[in-house]
Amino acid sequence: MSPAQTATLILLTPLASAALIALFLRKQGALASWISTAAAGVIAVLSLQLIFSGTRFEESMEWLRLGDFAISIGFKFNDLAALMLFVVSFVGFLIHLFSLGYMHDDKARARFFGGLSIFMFSMLGIVLADNLFMIFIFWELVGFSSWLLINHYHEKQSAADASKKAFIVNRVGDFGFLLGIVMCYWANGTVNFSRLDELGAANSLVYSTAIPLLLFMGAMGKSAQMPLHVWLPDAMEGPTPVSALIHAATMVAAGIFMLCRINVLMVTDALNAIMWIGTITAVYAALCAIVQRDIKKVLAYSTLSQLGYMVAAFGLGSLAITHEMGGAAHSVVLAAGVGAAMFHLVTHAFFKALMFLGSGSVIHGCHHEQDIFRMGGLAKKMPVTFVTFTIGVLAIIGFPFLAGFFSKDAILYLAMEKNTPVFVLLAFTAVVTSFYMVRMWRIVFFGEPRSDEASHAHESGFVMILPLILLAGLSIAGGYAGVFEKLAGEVAALVPHAHGSAHTTILIVSIAVMVIGAGSALLFYKPVATDALEQKAPGAFRGLVSLKESFDNLYNYYVAKVQQRFAMLINFLEQIFLAGLVIRGVAGFVGLIGYGARALYTGSLHTYVYWFLLGAVLLWAFAAGVF
């Protein structure tokens, strides 16, 4: 089987699974779950075979033609795609496996696993696509999949609201994304990635600040960057495996992957904007995480913050750009930002999927309790979950020689070299990350059980524990150069590495921020039923809560006070002018003419003679020049 055929089989396998479940197995949850999981296993095996074969290829075919305009679909499988394919396929399979246990008693699990298969199909299409049009098609399918899975619990109004919020917010970003695609095609005559690279190498690419920023709007939606971040915390209303797959490891990382695909289009002004949006998001989300009580929302804000790290890394150093005055020549060269962003994307997928699944194990063991202050004492009751979750916490706070230590240091080094204010903000974010993660870890696993659910907690079954163990192994080993280079190929060569005094400085900073944040949390928080920050510093607590709620309040104000009133004004104008004057006015005028015309036809011969004579006189007067 050729590489292109293997890629086609990888792409179509989850689609076949979803179709089979939707058409024939909607009432057979057990069979549907095993078919979806088996499909994910096939995808993982074929993906590993394709990745480690060393084969890299491109292949496309024309899909639609309208005159001179044509849309192609095809595959661009390079090292970047291979790296993302590993994350999607392998982590996706482990989450399917975990879901077998977590969703075992769910009456709608056939629909759930069908949704997972649709999502896998959509995400794989983004990874393998060779042009922006094809990415956009699967981009929208990913949005549909996310809506479907967040809204899995139909009986919960909060889940329905969260799914609509996610869908609408992402449409805002996708509108800009589509405009960027159209503008790129209009300016360069193509949206094929390889063709754009060729134009860039030949100094024939049309550069514009608007194109990359519009395309970045799509990433702002999918990767939940400010101000389009508000949907991700609410998306925790979906089942926990969905949070792990879509909102930690794959879908939210699609925006980062897309940015790396379009690096050739970047210009300095766009990169600066991207860098600052990512940095601000990282700081903001980390501060919001401090006051969360829901274990999944702590991880959701953590995900927002880490995605901000990746976006900032891309903006810091993804490209070295030089151009002559007047735009006569451009030179675009890959640099450290792509490597740093993708490195952290991969390690984050490992340890954040581990922690989301670990939180699912905790929630399952505590009979669906999600409030961390109603847990406690779980280290003894759930030892495997405790150990693996602890590895995830250590990885994200940058404990030496775990995966997050290496990828975070790469970003901090890049920031130190490129932009000192960004470096300070990201280092501060690392302190806050250690603080809120250790806060959650200590409150959940230590002390005495603080609810009946926690008192009767139990360890999860083997099918849920196995993915945790495997992800814990990846969270330990995934950051080592040999492992990452084997997966990433040329992308690994782009990861920035500090040397000499810079290496020492970054090492000291990295360990210092971890110790300060973790130590502060251990000293400040005790495993009790109340939030120490709320008790000891209520003003700071309320400030952080207000910070978290500020954007929701702003959007609610905009919808209620601006958009709704504007809609009412437009409706009024439509009723008065369009429906009134234009539609009814024209109809009335035509009716009046008809009424007058009908009045002329009386059926009387004398009347017709008089009209004839009047017409003759008027015609004579006109011919004689009287008028």
ZAKOL-331256 format. One record per residue (C-alpha): residue in one letter; x, y, z. Coordinates in steps of 0.001 Angstrom, whole numbers, padded with zeros to 6 digits, always signed. Layout:
ZAKOL-331256
AXYZ
...
end
This chain:
ZAKOL-331256
M+000000+000000+000000
S+001405+003389-001024
P+001833+006195+001543
A-001024+008153-000046
Q-003298+005118+000215
T-002295+004687+003860
A-003113+008330+004532
T-006481+007919+002786
L-007271+004872+004914
I-006280+006771+008069
L-008636+009595+007106
L-011622+007451+006076
T-011539+004872+008892
P-013169+007147+011516
L-015698+008378+008943
A-016724+004777+008277
S-016995+004169+012027
A-019183+007234+012517
A-021442+006287+009582
L-021839+002723+010834
I-022762+003905+014330
A-025152+006615+013125
L-026961+004389+010642
F-027150+001034+012409
L-025948+001142+016022
R-027710+004060+017681
K-029352+001714+020202
Q-026347-000561+020698
G-023976+001428+022850
A-021599-001393+023771
L-020966-002442+020177
A-020715+001167+019009
S-018120+001962+021666
W-015922-000971+020696
I-016190-000213+016975
S-015189+003429+017527
T-012302+002395+019787
A-011173-000258+017320
A-011213+002362+014547
A-009077+004654+016719
G-006678+001739+017289
V-006401+001123+013538
I-005708+004822+012993
A-002961+004758+015636
V-001265+001684+014126
L-001416+003009+010558
S-000229+006447+011701
L+002773+005012+013534
Q+003595+002935+010469
L+003418+006008+008220
I+005352+008237+010629
F+008245+005892+011254
S+008495+004725+007641
G+010359+007964+006992
T+008261+008628+003900
R+007185+012216+003330
F+004986+013012+000347
E+002488+015345-001300
E-000439+014364-003447
S-003574+016219-004510
M-006471+016123-006933
E-008916+018700-008267
W-012200+018546-006390
L-014227+021487-007706
R-013825+023889-010620
L-015780+027066-011378
G-014272+028638-014482
D-010678+029515-013660
F-011240+028933-009960
A-010443+025432-008702
I-010392+023819-005262
S-008120+020848-004709
I-007980+018314-001910
G-004842+016434-001068
F-002194+015487+001454
K+000946+017298+002545
F+002724+014863+004835
N+005954+016401+006088
D+007615+016232+009512
L+005241+018850+010914
A+002209+016802+009855
A+003840+013598+011121
L+004320+015120+014567
M+000720+016320+014778
L-000556+013013+013409
F+001156+011173+016254
V-000520+013416+018838
V-003983+013105+017301
S-003880+009364+016609
F-002070+008037+019676
V-003580+010350+022298
G-006948+009979+020590
F-006768+006195+020888
L-005897+006367+024604
I-008850+008686+025215
H-011153+006286+023350
L-009854+003494+025563
F-010460+005526+028722
S-013980+006340+027507
L-014891+002662+027427
G-014840+002698+031212
Y-015894+006273+031876
M-018975+006165+029627
H-019887+002534+030394
D-023204+003373+032068
D-024162+006256+029791
K-027394+005533+027936
A-026320+007639+024946
R-022810+006259+024575
A-023457+005208+020966
R-024023+008867+020112
F-020968+009817+022162
F-018630+007401+020397
G-020101+008316+017031
G-019242+011935+017839
L-015698+010931+018779
S-015287+009214+015410
I-016573+012276+013550
F-014128+014391+015500
M-011210+012095+014667
F-012131+012291+010969
S-012301+016082+011130
M-009047+016522+013031
L-007127+014127+010787
G-008353+016108+007776
I-006803+019276+009231
V-003514+017497+009902
L-003181+015987+006421
A-004594+018886+004344
D-002305+020440+001747
N-004162+023750+001358
L-006185+026292+003304
F-009494+025527+001580
M-009301+021889+002663
I-008274+022911+006173
F-011284+025228+006359
I-013696+022417+005428
F-012378+020161+008183
W-012006+023169+010498
E-015770+023624+010370
L-016369+019900+010855
V-014232+020076+013995
G-016464+022900+015213
F-019543+020772+014559
S-017964+017823+016392
S-017132+020029+019354
W-020714+021310+019501
L-022057+017765+019320
L-019850+016421+022109
I-020092+019373+024502
N-023866+019043+024231
H-023804+015311+024941
Y-025823+015675+028156
H-029017+016916+026544
E-030867+017106+029846
K-028480+019796+031170
Q-029319+023327+030100
S-025779+024405+030978
A-024393+021893+028461
A-026700+023185+025729
D-025701+026776+026507
A-021998+025881+026524
S-022205+024125+023155
K-023974+027110+021575
K-021441+029484+023095
A-018538+027449+021701
F-020156+027283+018270
I-020965+031005+018058
V-017624+032256+019384
N-015756+030037+016943
R-017861+031371+014073
V-016528+034838+014844
G-012958+033626+014480
D-013811+031512+011457
F-015294+034513+009646
G-011898+036197+009827
F-010216+032931+008864
L-012345+032649+005718
L-011639+036272+004774
G-007924+035562+005188
I-008157+032541+002891
V-009981+034577+000231
M-007484+037429+000530
C-004541+035031+000294
Y-005977+033466-002884
W-006742+036879-004379
A-003204+038157-003643
N-001169+035061-004513
G-003394+032957-006749
T-003061+029910-004506
V-003628+028646-000964
N-001590+025479-001419
F+001104+025321+001262
S+003891+024046-000972
R+003068+026559-003692
L+003130+029386-001140
D+006538+028177+000062
E+007788+028198-003539
L+006530+031740-004081
G+008229+032821-000866
A+011530+031235-001898
A+011297+032945-005313
N+010527+036345-003735
S+007178+036315-005562
L+004862+036115-002573
V+002578+039069-001873
Y+003012+039959+001795
S+000336+041697+003836
T-000234+042236+007531
A-003954+041667+007033
I-003651+038125+005618
P-001827+036482+008559
L-003882+038400+011124
L-007166+037331+009527
L-005958+033734+009388
F-004868+034063+013014
M-008463+034924+013924
G-009304+031314+013152
A-006576+030225+015553
M-007900+032667+018161
G-011222+030855+018053
K-009998+027257+017937
S-007074+027803+020325
A-009181+030037+022585
Q-007000+033141+022629
M-008237+036446+024026
P-010770+037805+023407
L-012275+034639+021887
H-011314+032473+024870
V-014649+032568+026700
W-016031+029325+025285
L-013351+026938+026569
P-014060+027010+030351
D-017783+026541+029699
A-017021+023608+027387
M-016175+021581+030508
E-019904+020792+030650
G-019196+017959+028221
P-017991+014507+029317
T-014445+014503+030707
P-012952+012413+027855
V-014204+015122+025495
S-012376+017708+027568
A-009212+015634+027290
L-009436+014973+023553
I-010851+018200+022169
H-010090+020838+024767
A-006613+019784+025874
A-004754+017644+023357
T-005998+018122+019802
M-008678+020598+018694
V-007402+023586+020645
A-003912+022780+019346
A-005170+022924+015746
G-004762+026697+015739
I-001067+026387+016652
F-000567+023756+013968
M-002280+025957+011379
L-000021+028900+012250
C+003030+026718+011677
R+001600+025641+008315
I+001241+029251+007141
N+004545+030558+008551
V+005626+031736+005116
L+002839+034349+005121
M+003978+036014+008332
V+005278+039574+008612
T+006815+041363+011574
D+003752+043394+012604
A+001543+040302+012556
L+004076+038331+014605
N+004247+041064+017219
A+000471+041105+017555
I+000368+037304+017812
M+003140+037339+020416
W+001342+039822+022678
I-002060+038162+022354
G-000505+034848+023386
T+001388+036407+026289
I-001625+038270+027665
T-003774+035149+027356
A-001174+033113+029250
V-001095+035560+032178
Y-004845+036183+032275
A-005863+032513+032229
A-003301+031569+034881
L-004695+034210+037251
C-008258+033025+036609
A-007307+029423+037453
I-006375+030373+041016
V-009993+030842+042133
Q-011623+027872+040397
R-013333+025185+042505
D-014283+022815+039675
I-011360+020477+038971
K-012042+020536+035233
K-012215+024326+035089
V-008843+024598+036796
L-007472+022447+033983
A-009444+024427+031380
Y-007870+027733+032401
S-004528+025965+032582
T-005044+024887+028979
L-005823+028480+027977
S-002627+029625+029642
Q-000439+026966+028034
L-001940+027675+024621
G-000976+031287+025217
Y+002581+030072+025801
M+002555+028321+022411
V+001108+031319+020570
A+003636+033632+022227
A+006461+031274+021222
F+005320+031307+017613
G+005135+035088+017589
L+008522+035414+019277
G+010615+033557+016789
S+008772+031609+014131
L+010382+033533+011304
A+013405+035566+010433
I+012064+038172+008031
T+014111+040512+005881
H+012783+042727+003145
E+014130+045560+001053
M+012498+048952+000952
G+009517+049025-001351
G+008873+045318-000955
A+011014+044399-003937
A+012377+041292-002274
H+011431+039172+000683
S+013213+036369+002436
V+011335+034121+004846
V+013239+031520+006843
L+011964+029063+009430
A+013355+029778+012893
A+012947+028822+016529
G+009295+029801+017105
V+007822+026889+015158
G+010073+024445+016974
A+009334+025853+020432
A+005572+026076+019824
M+005292+022551+018423
F+007560+021116+021125
H+005312+022503+023847
L+002205+021480+021897
V+003338+017842+021980
T+004453+017704+025605
H+001337+019620+026674
A-000839+017106+024842
F+000742+014327+026901
F+000551+015814+030379
K-002689+017755+029944
A-004507+014730+028487
L-003098+012793+031457
M-004480+015314+033937
F-007874+015596+032260
L-008229+011821+032221
G-006916+011775+035783
S-009602+014271+036740
G-012108+012001+034992
S-010869+009092+037097
V-011268+011242+040228
I-014773+012367+039210
H-015744+008785+038372
G-014325+007510+041659
C-016100+010267+043624
H-019449+009535+041974
H-019348+012611+039705
E-018313+015144+042334
Q-016225+017922+040691
D-015709+020436+043502
I-012107+020083+044704
F-013089+021332+048186
R-015474+018373+048522
M-012765+015832+047791
G-009666+015084+049889
G-007846+011974+051019
L-007845+010436+047542
A-004128+009612+047510
K-004821+006502+049589
K-008124+005596+047969
M-006940+006019+044350
P-003182+005331+044395
V-002618+004811+040651
T-004636+007896+039752
F-002711+009827+042408
V+000735+008808+041139
T-000041+009414+037467
F-001822+012711+038173
T+001168+013808+040241
I+003443+013136+037266
G+001185+015350+035130
V+001315+018141+037724
L+005099+017909+037961
A+005387+017989+034170
I+003300+021133+033737
I+005054+023056+036525
G+008425+022292+034942
F+009897+019774+037367
P+013429+018989+036139
F+013755+016349+033450
L+010052+015826+032840
A+008561+016713+029453
G+007220+020138+030410
F+010582+021174+031847
F+012263+021003+028435
S+009496+022557+026338
K+008788+025394+028795
D+012481+026203+029047
A+012714+026425+025262
I+009983+029080+025248
L+011474+030996+028184
Y+014897+031002+026511
L+013360+032272+023281
A+011569+035038+025185
M+014732+035986+027058
E+016602+036318+023763
K+013878+038155+021841
N+011738+040241+024197
T+012468+040955+027871
P+008933+042124+028890
V+007436+038966+027393
F+010052+036887+029216
V+009104+038491+032549
L+005382+037917+031954
L+005859+034294+030911
A+008129+033643+033905
F+005433+035151+036155
T+002885+032895+034457
A+005083+029908+035287
V+005040+030931+038976
V+001242+031197+038942
T+000961+027869+037088
S+002949+026086+039788
F+000830+027811+042431
Y-002630+026827+041176
M-001644+023327+040062
V-000120+022428+043437
R-003144+024040+045131
M-005479+021719+043251
W-003231+018665+043775
R-002963+019162+047529
I-006653+019867+048106
V-007822+016901+046011
F-005482+014182+047213
F-004545+015047+050801
G-006272+015577+054127
E-009492+013870+055139
P-012438+013198+052793
R-014730+016223+052885
S-017886+014649+051458
D-019667+011309+051341
E-018614+010977+047707
A-014950+011336+048639
S-015360+008967+051605
H-016626+006247+049275
A-014186+006963+046436
H-012600+003998+044685
E-009889+003399+042132
S-010967+003187+038497
G-010881+000005+036463
F-007996-001212+034334
V-009374+000154+031073
M-009277+003651+032603
I-005974+003196+034433
L-003963+001939+031438
P-004215+005224+029431
L-003115+007123+032546
I-000007+004953+032899
L+000923+005300+029215
L+000386+009066+029213
A+002409+009347+032417
G+005265+007574+030638
L+005046+010028+027737
S+004902+012959+030186
I+008232+011745+031563
A+010035+010736+028372
G+008378+012960+025743
G+010708+015883+026299
Y+014010+014085+025787
A+015819+015048+022617
G+016134+011540+021208
V+012440+010774+021673
F+011268+014090+020268
E+013690+014033+017334
K+012450+010586+016352
L+008919+011949+016230
A+009532+015433+014900
G+012381+015160+012408
E+013299+018612+011086
V+010872+020307+013495
A+013011+019108+016410
A+016028+020830+014879
L+014200+024164+015208
V+013743+023907+018982
P+015888+026629+020627
H+018535+025349+023035
A+020357+027598+025486
H+024112+027243+025842
G+026715+028527+028311
S+025600+031303+030634
A+022171+031484+028970
H+021606+027819+029797
T+022527+028433+033436
T+020270+031489+033636
I+017265+029684+032188
L+017857+026661+034429
I+017972+028882+037521
V+014870+030833+036447
S+012951+027658+035600
I+013658+025960+038925
A+013128+029197+040867
V+009666+029894+039421
M+008627+026285+040067
V+009842+026347+043682
I+008316+029760+044409
G+004922+028837+042982
A+004726+025306+044395
G+006169+026286+047773
S+003737+029174+048137
A+000792+026885+047403
L+001965+024272+049930
L+002359+026940+052620
F-000823+028849+051823
Y-003335+026078+051165
K-004329+023362+053582
P-006520+020432+052527
V-009689+021837+054074
A-013213+022597+052859
T-012727+026346+052362
D-010596+028351+049964
A-007730+029924+051909
L-007471+032845+049492
E-011148+033660+049925
Q-010772+033518+053708
K-007483+035395+054110
A-007606+037831+051207
P-011242+038300+050163
G-010441+041435+048175
A-007860+039653+046024
F-010212+036680+045654
R-013108+038856+044473
G-010744+040668+042122
L-009678+037422+040477
V-013281+036245+040250
S-014202+039575+038622
L-011275+039160+036244
K-012628+035786+035221
E-016176+037124+034790
S-015213+040378+033074
F-015305+039081+029522
D-018582+037222+029983
N-020097+040386+031449
L-018705+042448+028588
Y-020158+040095+025971
N-023484+039913+027797
Y-023605+043712+027876
Y-022754+043899+024187
V-025438+041385+023227
A-028156+042878+025442
K-027410+046589+025171
V-025738+047003+021784
Q-026482+044114+019455
Q-030089+043628+020578
R-030886+047338+020375
F-029201+047639+017018
A-031242+044649+015828
M-034413+046346+017062
L-033458+049537+015172
I-032795+047589+011987
N-036105+045765+012402
F-037909+049102+012836
L-036253+050570+009748
E-037037+047413+007809
Q-040713+047586+008760
I-041018+051305+007977
F-038851+051708+004891
L-038279+048332+003302
A-041534+046559+004114
G-043504+049839+004282
L-042364+052328+001673
V-040551+050022-000733
I-042665+046866-000690
R-046102+048119+000291
G-045507+051537-001330
V-044612+050049-004712
A-047453+047564-004439
G-049896+050386-003624
F-048638+052576-006481
V-049001+049724-008967
G-052441+048979-007585
L-053428+052646-008006
I-052290+052621-011620
G-054289+049472-012185
Y-057348+050994-010588
G-057058+054067-012832
A-056514+051912-015915
R-059565+049831-015116
A-061616+053027-014773
L-060945+053814-018430
Y-062716+050655-019594
T-066382+051577-019011
G-067950+049598-021868
S-069588+052836-023236
L-069029+053689-026936
H-069496+057418-026267
T-066730+057385-023651
Y-064301+055680-026027
V-065106+058263-028767
Y-064386+061132-026344
W-061065+059535-025330
F-060201+059026-028983
L-060885+062672-029813
L-058875+063838-026779
G-055949+061654-027862
A-056113+062991-031412
V-056086+066601-030182
L-053098+065938-027899
L-051222+064181-030709
W-051925+067124-033097
A-050772+069628-030434
F-047576+067703-029863
A-046885+067477-033631
A-047584+071201-034046
G-045074+072071-031363
V-047632+073447-028942
F-045947+071625-026050
end
